[in-house]
């Protein structure tokens, strides 16, 4: 299907959605979505940021296993995997490099100093409460983030007064292109002031997709909360992931790869809140954070399996975050904070252990001018021992027109601190270090519109532009053939558009469409920058059917036109369709169980951004979940 035909089909579907009158699907009031874009929970309608929130109910209806798969169908996000299920993946937001996207779980940053980007395929979904996607930049609140924020918030233990013990056991099996078995267990409850939650999962593949495609994955997480009365509590969280995976073999290049990851991270926090949340007062939070991420990359000869090289990398972070939120009146809210910590990098690719200390001080002011206008301003000062000082101001304006049209505009200064491995890499004959590497900087401008022109139609549109200086790109050194180095480009520009439409035909049936386009250009040469993990154009289509609380059916399709050079020979520009059906037995049989089926790549179509990394084709997954 050509791009022109796809565009016409989407326009036709949107026209039909707008022109066909339908009755209002729901009489009940839709709850307000709360987000933490400025480091404190606020209604999404009162923020100028381009934000998308996926709740646990929405995630459970998606044909998805991990964070990367759950985000694949959202406009403005490009998910680039290494082909096969379970392989490492990366995220681009609004045409940014994948290294510009900050990925966090419960406030702990997973981007490391040994790798420019975090791996979202290592984050399971069983215990996720919601996912906040903050597009553009969050530097004024979060620090180093030139492209956007993926903020994963896991589920919490039962609230005070909910003494019931609950559990959930899920068993899943898959066949087709990839066969695997997975079991997951969740337990939660409360004993007086102590609430607890525990989640464990195990996944094992038989490796029948291709040579060296087996993998083993174990995840364990826990959360506790101890209430110190009604207005304070102590909370803690811990996450552990271990994955061993066979990578791709490249016979034409004569080598193959294996991966092993062990990731441990957690928090310990004190939370103090006022007696009356609706009145003036101060909230305070102090959180200790730590993460320890180990990775091993093994390269071997093909077909002999002889060891070529093995690279082990350890990334350790420890830090303290302090956040205080002041409510002077309903119209004025101020958030003040301090982030501090130290990164340690110990890798076979560096001559010695490297360290970097960093801190950031920030302030954000949220002003409800009147019922229609809101203004959010912020500023942050960052300093680290590797890249010096950065100042990130921001300002955003929101306007509600007749409660049906919400306009948003924002401008922000952003930066991104490259990983230490780029500065101190050694011992690699093909890649050399660059100790003169500078932090990337940009001015980012955004404008958006959200509206409900009909009771059952939601429209969302946004435009962005980022003027980037010192963009980091790995380039070949002309004086030394086949030798690469991370270098700063002078000036580049990212710009693009995105649009989304959601139409509720009846209370049971909803259709959605999405589209985005990105353009990344070297401003000095005029050349289009390729191979940065971003797509030129994407389309998404979805159909969701829900019958009472008994049956959920979801059909999702995504189309990518990758921004890759011809040498990669991408197999793209086609829709790949996934589906999920979930049936809850309890409403009919009073049995606390549900069954589900997922079908991935329904039409078994090849699809990849690089010919060396083909996708895994169709696979079918069947599972049962039992609550107790």
ABEGO torsion letter per residue (X at the ends): XBAAAAAAAAAAAAAAAAABBBBBABABBBBBBBBAAAGBBBBAAABABBBBBBBAAAAAABBBABAAAAAAABBGBBBBBAGBBGBBBBBBBGGBBAAABBBBBGGBBABBAABABBBAAABBAAABABBBBBBEBAAAAAEBBAAEBBBBBBBBBBBBGBABBBBBBBBBBBBEABBBBBBBBBBBEBBEABBBBBBBBBBBBAGAABBGABBBBBBBBBBBBBBBEAABBBBBBBBBBBBBBBBBBBAAAGBBBBBBBBBBBBBBBBBBBBABAABBEBBBBBBBBBBBBBBBBBBBBOAAGBBABBBBBBBBBBBBBBBBBBBABAABBBBBBBBBEBBBBBBAABABBBBBBBBBBBBBBBBBABAABBBBBBBBBBBBAAAEBBBBBBBBBBBBBGGABBBBBBBBBBBBBBBAAAAABBGBAABBBBAABBBBBBBBBBBBBBBBABAABBBBBBBBBBBBBGBBBBBBBAABBGBBBBBBBABBBBBEBBBBBBBBABAABBBBBBBBBBBBBBAAAGBBBBGAGBBABBBBBBBBBBBEAABBBBBBBBBBBBBBBAAAGBBBGBBBBBBBBBBBAAAAAGBBBBBBBBBBGAAGBBBBABAABBBAEBBBBBBBBBBX
